[in-house]
Amino acid sequence: MPATRSIPRVAVVGGGPAGLIAAEVLIEAGLQVDLYDAMPSVGRKFLLAGVGGMNLTHSEPFEPFLARYGAKSAQLQPMLAEFCGPDLRDWAHGLGIETFVGSSGRVFPAEMKAAPLLRAWLARLRESGVHIHVRHRWLGWDSRGALRFATPAGRKTAKTDAVLLALGGGSWAKLGSDGAWVTTLAERGVDVAPLVPANCGFDIGWSEHFSAKFAGEPLKAVIASCTDAEGKALSRRGEFVVTAGGVEGSLIYALSASLRDAIAAKGSATLTLDLAPDRSAEWVAAEVAHPRGSRSLSSHLQSRLGLKGVKVGLLWEVLGKDGMADAAKLAAAIKALPLTLAAPRPIDEAISSAGGVTFGALDAKLMVEALPGVFCAGEMLDWEAPTGGYLLTACFATGRAAARGVLDWLAARPVAKKRKAATRSEPDA
């Protein structure tokens, strides 16, 4: 009789969006799928991203969408071409989650929440046969090539035909993305770029007076500009928040990669603010120089230029008394106020991280060259993107691509031997 081919068993390690979508692709292909996560439940960072409104993806055309991934656009292009914004919306609709496009072009679930989508998704995965193992912290491999896990019941191992790692980056360690996998892979000869904060805030070092008065205040309707480490000028319009020690918020996040890299290269970075973006420099200069009579300078700036609160506070902080008394310097600062950024905030505070397994360490199907049968996906890969749905979309796209890579690799292997058991316990070390 002909040999019966056993059904391959694949381990997906990491229960974020990349791991969950990979498990979905693999189970739909008829494989046995075990998904492991270190936390008590899966999708914790996904749920956090939904606080205040779950931003699934963005509706802009593909070419500008792809450009959001900067230096890694070329590597992500084939994966995003297979699964991008419209595909993600269709996938959500398949779970019974309706979506809409907001005024900014961002795409949200109709209920603006992540929890209903995650519940529907997990129910479908379980019904399809995915075995989800929580409180299983991956420790690497044993001497026989089995996966090792720390669990509340002790150490366990799992022997599988292929492994897909989707362990996240280094931000929000309390939700599971702690970057602990970096050492494990590096010791196996895998090239890993250092994890650094992305979509992060920055330290400036305000005076005690300014910090006490304005920490937490939003700075709206400004243009922020900077020069990246290669000398390219960048500019964005939006808003951000003054923190006790620096700045954070959507406008800062949009420029954070360039600011972070400039600090790494030069020791500091300059963020230049246009506090009156809808007015010309000539108009601002004329209004500043207009006689103010007995009015205070603050009253003058508010009545003539509409500047007040934190914007005026920033001018005082940077220019000081002498600079504020100089009409020419004051007018110039309103249109180009320089803020010196000393350092990015710690990676654990960042929305996401950059760095990770380099694309040079992977083949075209996201298999680790040094570890045949081991695939990587999601934020643990060396790419970054701004907020706005780009992070989540690429996690989905790379998760799907890595899962297809697993399928192709398994299909090319000789007939697998049937195993007596997939998991076993091991003595505590």
Order of alpha helices (4+ residues) and beta strands (2+ residues): beta-alpha-beta-alpha-beta-alpha-alpha-alpha-beta-beta-alpha-beta-beta-beta-beta-beta-alpha-beta-beta-alpha-beta-beta-beta-alpha-beta-alpha-alpha-alpha-alpha-beta-beta-beta-beta-alpha-beta
